[in-house]
Amino acid sequence: MVAIVIFHVLMILLGLGIVSRVVPVESVRNGLSYVHKAFGITMPRAEQTRTIALVWIVSILIGVDGCLLLLVFLASS
């Protein structure tokens, strides 16, 4: 339970760092390039880097929460 809370707090802090421009755009762009290359999709334009990074963070949070919800549901039944 603690690990889940820590994961969510770290992801929210990362998102806030991206939005408030504490995290340099070049670091965000490098991180996105790894993700996009892994999935085989094209990189967004430089102006869209922060927005797309936030979309990825929200997608990861939804995916993790969905998997945890499924695990709890299956374990309880």
Backbone as a ProteinNet text record, in pm:
[ID]
protein_1_A
[PRIMARY]
MVAIVIFHVLMILLGLGIVSRVVPVESVRNGLSYVHKAFGITMPRAEQTRTIALVWIVSILIGVDGCLLLLVFLASS
[TERTIARY]
82.1	0	86.1	192.2	281.1	350.5	388	455.2	363.5	235.7	140.5	127.5	118.3	107.4	234.2	349.6	476.6	486.3	445.1	446.2	360	238.9	148.6	204.3	261.1	318.9	434.9	521.2	634.3	588.1	486.4	436.2	371.3	298.5	236.6	343.6	447.7	557.6	629.5	647.7	709	622.5	492.3	401.2	403.7	405.4	413	546	653.7	784	787.6	719.2	712.7	628.5	513.2	423.4	487.1	553.6	613.2	748.7	791.2	916.5	1041.5	1030.6	1148.2	1235.7	1171.8	1243.2	1271.2	1396.9	1429.3	1361.4	1321.6	1249.2	1336.2	1465.7	1554.2	1554.4	1548.8	1541	1408.9	1301.6	1170.5	1170.3	1227.9	1232.1	1314.6	1426.6	1506.6	1429.5	1358.7	1278.5	1167.1	1103.7	997.6	1051	1172.5	1227.3	1242.9	1281.5	1292.5	1156.7	1056.2	921.8	867.4	883.4	830.7	905.1	1035.2	1110.3	1070.6	1041.7	1002	869.1	777.8	648	648.4	753.2	762.1	674.3	656.1	574.6	662.6	615.3	696.2	695.8	800.9	814.3	726.3	673.1	595.1	687.5	627.4	706.4	758	859.3	922.6	823.9	727	629.3	533.9	516.4	420.9	483.6	611.1	682.5	621.8	599.9	546.6	405.6	322.7	185.2	182.8	262.9	266.8	324.7	421.9	477.3	369.2	286.1	176.7	73.8	48.2	-43.2	11.5	141.7	203.4	194.7	217.8	212.3	71.3	-28.9	-167.9	-202.4	-154.9	-181.9	-119.7	0.5	66.8	-10.6	-53.1	-129.7	-261.3	-331	-457	-432	-327.6	-295	-259.4	-176.6	-136.8	-257	-338.8	-457	-555.9	-569.8	-657.8	-609.6	-479.9	-423.8	-440.1	-418.4	-436.2	-581.5	-673	-814.6	-854.2	-804.9	-832.6	-775.9	-655	-592.8	-674.4	-718.3	-800.4	-933.6	-994	-1121.3	-1107.6	-1002.7	-983.2	-946.8	-870.1	-830	-947.7	-1042	-1154.7	-1264.4	-1263.2	-1370.6	-1326.6
-119.1	0	125	122	237.8	260.5	152.7	165.2	229.3	196.6	254.6	404.8	443.8	586.1	660.1	601.6	665.2	678.9	575.6	581.3	696.1	709.9	816.2	953.9	967	1096.2	1133.2	1037.6	1065.9	1102.8	1034.2	1066.3	1204.9	1238.9	1372.3	1479.3	1453.7	1549.9	1567.2	1457.9	1466.7	1550.1	1527.2	1605.8	1753	1782.3	1922.1	1986.2	1908	1959.3	1991	1909.9	1934.8	2058	2069.2	2183	2313.8	2312.3	2436.2	2467.3	2385.9	2404.8	2394	2320.8	2292.1	2189.6	2093.2	1991.8	2050.3	2052.1	2110.2	2034	2107.6	2048.2	1946.2	1964.2	1868.3	1733.1	1734.3	1608.4	1537.2	1613.5	1555.8	1497.3	1569	1523.2	1394.9	1385.6	1263	1144.9	1166	1058.9	1014.1	1111	1076.2	1000.7	1032	963.4	814.2	776.2	633.6	564.6	629.2	571	559	664.3	662	562.5	549.7	450.2	309	287	153.7	111.6	206.8	176.1	192.5	251.1	267.9	377.8	483.5	595.2	718.9	814	932.9	1027.5	1104.3	1202.7	1323.1	1384.6	1507	1624.2	1732.1	1852.6	1906.4	1989.9	2042.7	2121.6	2189.3	2268	2178.3	2055.7	1964.6	1872.2	1886.8	1792.8	1783.6	1895.9	1894.5	1836.7	1870.6	1819.1	1668.5	1619.8	1475.6	1401.2	1459.7	1396.8	1383.4	1485.1	1477.5	1372.2	1359.1	1255.2	1117.4	1096.8	968.7	941.7	1042.9	1023.7	984.7	1054.7	1021.4	881.3	845	711.5	602.7	626.9	530	515.9	628.2	621.8	546.9	571.5	501.4	352.4	318.1	177.4	104	165.1	102.5	87.7	192.9	185.1	80.9	70.6	-31.6	-171.9	-194.4	-326.5	-360.2	-261.3	-284.7	-312.5	-239.6	-263.6	-402.7	-446	-580	-685.9	-663	-756.2	-767.2	-656.1	-658.9	-728.1	-698.6	-760.9	-912.6	-957.9	-1101.7	-1169.3	-1102	-1161.4	-1170.1	-1077.9	-1077.7	-1174.2	-1216.9	-1307.6	-1452.7
0	0	0	79.5	87	-46.8	-112.5	-242.6	-346.8	-340.7	-435.2	-412.4	-286.4	-253.8	-294.9	-268	-305.5	-456.7	-530.2	-676.3	-726.7	-672.2	-715.5	-680.1	-562.6	-522.3	-614.6	-646.2	-735.2	-875.8	-925.9	-1059	-1061.6	-955.9	-948.6	-937.1	-857.9	-846.7	-980.4	-1052.9	-1185.2	-1278.2	-1275.2	-1358.2	-1322	-1192.9	-1149.6	-1189.1	-1183.7	-1226.1	-1374.3	-1452.5	-1597.4	-1626.5	-1559.5	-1583.8	-1539.1	-1423.4	-1371.2	-1433	-1526.6	-1600.9	-1513.6	-1401.3	-1318.5	-1389.9	-1452.2	-1529.8	-1667.7	-1709.9	-1841.5	-1955.7	-2056.6	-2169.2	-2242.2	-2242	-2309.9	-2238.7	-2105.7	-2030.5	-2057.5	-2063.2	-2092.2	-2232.5	-2325.7	-2465	-2477.8	-2405.2	-2409	-2352.9	-2242.6	-2184.7	-2277.5	-2341.5	-2436.8	-2557.4	-2598.1	-2715.7	-2689.2	-2566.5	-2533.1	-2540.3	-2486.3	-2485.9	-2628	-2705.8	-2841.6	-2930.2	-2910.5	-2987.7	-2947.8	-2820	-2774	-2836.5	-2851.9	-2911.6	-3063	-3117.1	-3262.1	-3316.3	-3239.4	-3285.8	-3299.7	-3375.7	-3402.4	-3282.9	-3272.8	-3164.8	-3194	-3089.1	-3110.2	-3142.6	-3189.7	-3213.7	-3081	-3086.7	-2965.9	-2879.7	-2942	-2866.1	-2787.7	-2831.6	-2769.3	-2666.4	-2640.4	-2555.1	-2416.1	-2352.1	-2215.2	-2210.1	-2306	-2308.7	-2326.6	-2419	-2445.1	-2325.2	-2256.5	-2135.7	-2028.8	-2014	-1917	-1957.2	-2086.8	-2134.4	-2100.3	-2118.8	-2084.2	-1933.9	-1852.5	-1707.4	-1664.4	-1716.2	-1682.6	-1732.5	-1849.8	-1903.7	-1816.8	-1769.7	-1681.6	-1550.6	-1494.3	-1369.4	-1388.1	-1497	-1523.4	-1544.5	-1618.2	-1641.3	-1513.9	-1430.3	-1303.9	-1212.2	-1200.7	-1115.7	-1166.3	-1297.4	-1354.1	-1324	-1336.1	-1304.5	-1156.4	-1070.8	-927.4	-892.7	-956.4	-933.2	-978.5	-1093.1	-1140.8	-1046.7	-996.8	-903.6	-775.6	-721.3	-599	-625.6	-740	-774.6	-786.5	-855.5	-873	-741.1	-659.1	-531.7	-434.3	-444.8	-351.5	-393	-518.4	-561.6	-563
[MASK]
+++++++++++++++++++++++++++++++++++++++++++++++++++++++++++++++++++++++++++++

